[in-house]
Amino acid sequence: MREVITDTLVIGGGASGMAAAVECVERGCRTILVEREESIGGVLNQCIHNGFGLHVFKEELTGPEYAQLFKSQIHQKGVEIQPDLFVVNIDPKRREVVTMGKGGCVVYRPRALIMTTGARERPFSSLRIPGTRPAGIYTAGVAQRFVNLYNRLPGDRAFILGSGDIGLIMARRLTLEGMKVLGVAELMPHPGGLARNIAQCLDDFDIPLRLSTSVVEVRGRERLEGITLAKFDPVTLQRIPGTEERVDCDTLILSVGLLPQNELIESFVETEPVNRGVKVDSFMRTTHLWIFAAGNNVAIYDLVDFVTLDGKIAGQSAARMVRDGFLPEKRIPLARSEQIGTLIPSFCCVEGQPFTIYFRSKKTMKKARVSIGPGIFETVRLGIKPSEMVDIPFTVKHFGKLKQLGLTKIEVSIKEVP
């Protein structure tokens, strides 16, 4: 067993991990980036469609192009990359990270740890759909990997369950590669993906989107032979009897949500039940003050650019803690109103730096008033959708108002207005 002492250790080589590592090394920290795959880049490596980078790089890029820009920075600046390495345990008291790879066991002892482990796809077993368990059922990410990295089609006739962005993009991709995509079913009364993906991936290819609809049965023995669809009440989400419809297909693609991956730390850091990730403050610091987190293991973001920007903050904050030995600890919680789902961060550091509040509305609103406070500021936003995050800058001016008001918590609320 070998021991390595380092300033900062980043676990996860996706967009947020790469961004965090670059920020750390730019501030003079010895930084090691651990990745379980053979190369860094994360899911970006298989996302060959464009639409990335408009916020961070001010240009539209494909996933591999976006990743390559960070890979170049990482190599130029001297981040130490440890690929094909699995983390098997994190001991918060001893501040050690135990890893296992081809070279055996290595124990890292970082002064600051940054968790950027991302998210995993919700599996078919969690849906509890009755029927057999034949071949031909894939998550959207696995299907994407088959097609884009291994040049293999998963079948001939596909149906997609769930209208998340990966599923929408795969509807277009499979169509372009010659498969027949019969439709997309979404349990909720509204789409789960971005509006641009609905237009570009479904409407442009005449692929029907069936809202308030889901799969209630799968058929087939060795290979999937078909599915049964049914309508659901948009309010109660209860199945409507007599609405069943059989669809013959050999492939079912699941785009039914992502789950933050925090198995390594969730036993000793506080988690956020609505976000389903770890709680972080405006420094992207968890409730263990030497552990930071950023990206989809904090909450499921809609844009990789937002993931990257929070990764940058995590890297800057971790480097500052290593350099100064501490970060300001006084922080107050952020509280959500009834109409808000995902909310990031969970705490605001009173002596902190400007940051961005991200949240999702629970319902579609043509025009909405967003309030931060009470009494800090209000703004009006148009076209609010549950599938798209709202980002609100919290500036130096707002910190001044926060101190003047002496608030013990910051309430984030949204209300539809005429």
SULFENSUL-V833292 format. One record per residue. RES is the residue in one small letter. D_CENTER is the distance of its C-alpha to the mean C-alpha in Angstrom with 1 decimal. Layout:
RES&D_CENTER / RES&D_CENTER
This chain:
m&34.0 / r&33.1 / e&31.8 / v&30.0 / i&29.9 / t&27.5 / d&26.4 / t&22.6 / l&20.6 / v&17.0 / i&15.4 / g&13.0 / g&13.8 / g&10.7 / a&10.4 / s&10.0 / g&12.6 / m&14.9 / a&14.9 / a&15.6 / a&18.3 / v&20.0 / e&20.3 / c&21.8 / v&24.3 / e&25.4 / r&26.5 / g&28.6 / c&26.6 / r&27.0 / t&23.5 / i&22.5 / l&19.3 / v&18.9 / e&17.2 / r&17.9 / e&18.2 / e&21.3 / s&19.8 / i&16.9 / g&14.5 / g&11.9 / v&10.8 / l&12.3 / n&15.6 / q&15.7 / c&14.3 / i&17.9 / h&17.5 / n&17.7 / g&15.9 / f&14.2 / g&15.7 / l&17.4 / h&16.4 / v&16.6 / f&19.4 / k&20.9 / e&21.2 / e&19.7 / l&18.7 / t&17.6 / g&14.8 / p&17.6 / e&19.3 / y&16.4 / a&16.0 / q&19.8 / l&20.2 / f&18.4 / k&20.2 / s&23.4 / q&22.8 / i&22.0 / h&25.3 / q&27.3 / k&26.5 / g&27.0 / v&23.8 / e&24.8 / i&22.6 / q&23.0 / p&21.5 / d&22.0 / l&21.9 / f&20.6 / v&20.2 / v&22.4 / n&22.8 / i&22.2 / d&25.2 / p&24.6 / k&28.3 / r&29.4 / r&26.4 / e&26.2 / v&23.6 / v&25.2 / t&24.1 / m&25.8 / g&26.3 / k&29.2 / g&31.1 / g&31.0 / c&29.7 / v&28.6 / v&28.1 / y&26.3 / r&27.4 / p&25.2 / r&26.0 / a&22.4 / l&19.4 / i&15.8 / m&13.1 / t&10.2 / t&9.8 / g&6.2 / a&6.0 / r&9.0 / e&10.3 / r&12.6 / p&16.0 / f&19.1 / s&21.0 / s&18.9 / l&20.1 / r&23.8 / i&25.2 / p&28.8 / g&30.6 / t&30.8 / r&28.3 / p&29.3 / a&27.8 / g&25.8 / i&22.7 / y&19.5 / t&15.8 / a&14.7 / g&13.1 / v&16.4 / a&18.4 / q&16.8 / r&17.7 / f&21.2 / v&21.9 / n&20.5 / l&21.3 / y&24.1 / n&25.8 / r&26.1 / l&25.9 / p&25.0 / g&27.9 / d&30.0 / r&29.0 / a&25.5 / f&24.0 / i&20.4 / l&19.2 / g&16.3 / s&15.5 / g&11.8 / d&11.4 / i&11.8 / g&14.7 / l&16.3 / i&16.2 / m&17.7 / a&20.3 / r&21.5 / r&21.3 / l&23.3 / t&25.8 / l&26.4 / e&27.0 / g&29.6 / m&28.1 / k&28.9 / v&25.9 / l&27.6 / g&25.0 / v&21.7 / a&21.8 / e&19.6 / l&20.6 / m&19.8 / p&22.2 / h&19.7 / p&17.3 / g&13.6 / g&12.9 / l&14.0 / a&17.8 / r&18.3 / n&17.0 / i&19.2 / a&22.1 / q&21.7 / c&20.6 / l&22.6 / d&25.3 / d&26.4 / f&27.0 / d&28.4 / i&25.9 / p&26.2 / l&23.5 / r&24.7 / l&23.3 / s&24.2 / t&24.7 / s&23.5 / v&24.8 / v&27.3 / e&28.9 / v&28.7 / r&31.9 / g&33.2 / r&34.5 / e&33.8 / r&31.6 / l&29.9 / e&32.6 / g&31.0 / i&29.1 / t&30.2 / l&28.4 / a&29.2 / k&28.7 / f&27.3 / d&28.3 / p&25.8 / v&26.6 / t&27.2 / l&25.0 / q&28.1 / r&29.4 / i&32.3 / p&35.2 / g&36.9 / t&34.0 / e&33.3 / e&33.2 / r&33.4 / v&31.6 / d&32.7 / c&30.0 / d&29.4 / t&25.6 / l&22.9 / i&19.3 / l&16.6 / s&13.6 / v&13.3 / g&9.8 / l&7.2 / l&8.1 / p&7.1 / q&9.8 / n&12.3 / e&15.5 / l&17.2 / i&17.2 / e&16.8 / s&20.6 / f&21.4 / v&18.8 / e&18.3 / t&15.3 / e&14.4 / p&15.2 / v&13.7 / n&10.3 / r&10.8 / g&9.7 / v&12.3 / k&14.4 / v&14.7 / d&17.3 / s&17.6 / f&18.2 / m&14.8 / r&17.3 / t&17.0 / t&20.1 / h&21.5 / l&22.5 / w&22.4 / i&18.8 / f&15.9 / a&12.2 / a&9.4 / g&5.9 / n&3.1 / n&6.6 / v&7.6 / a&5.7 / i&3.3 / y&4.3 / d&6.8 / l&8.1 / v&7.9 / d&10.9 / f&9.4 / v&7.3 / t&10.7 / l&12.8 / d&11.5 / g&12.0 / k&15.4 / i&16.2 / a&15.5 / g&17.8 / q&20.4 / s&20.5 / a&20.9 / a&23.6 / r&25.3 / m&25.5 / v&27.0 / r&29.4 / d&30.6 / g&30.2 / f&28.4 / l&26.2 / p&27.3 / e&26.6 / k&27.6 / r&24.7 / i&24.5 / p&21.9 / l&20.1 / a&21.0 / r&19.7 / s&22.1 / e&22.4 / q&20.7 / i&17.4 / g&14.5 / t&11.3 / l&12.8 / i&12.0 / p&14.0 / s&16.2 / f&19.2 / c&21.0 / c&23.2 / v&26.6 / e&27.8 / g&24.5 / q&23.6 / p&22.2 / f&18.5 / t&16.2 / i&15.5 / y&12.5 / f&12.9 / r&13.0 / s&16.4 / k&17.4 / k&19.8 / t&20.8 / m&23.1 / k&25.3 / k&26.0 / a&24.7 / r&25.8 / v&23.2 / s&24.9 / i&24.1 / g&26.7 / p&29.1 / g&31.0 / i&28.6 / f&27.8 / e&27.1 / t&25.9 / v&25.9 / r&23.1 / l&23.7 / g&21.8 / i&19.2 / k&17.1 / p&14.7 / s&12.4 / e&12.3 / m&11.5 / v&14.7 / d&15.0 / i&18.2 / p&19.8 / f&21.6 / t&24.6 / v&27.7 / k&29.6 / h&27.4 / f&27.7 / g&31.5 / k&31.4 / l&29.4 / k&32.2 / q&34.9 / l&33.8 / g&33.4 / l&30.5 / t&29.2 / k&25.9 / i&24.1 / e&23.7 / v&21.1 / s&22.5 / i&22.5 / k&25.5 / e&26.6 / v&29.7 / p&32.3
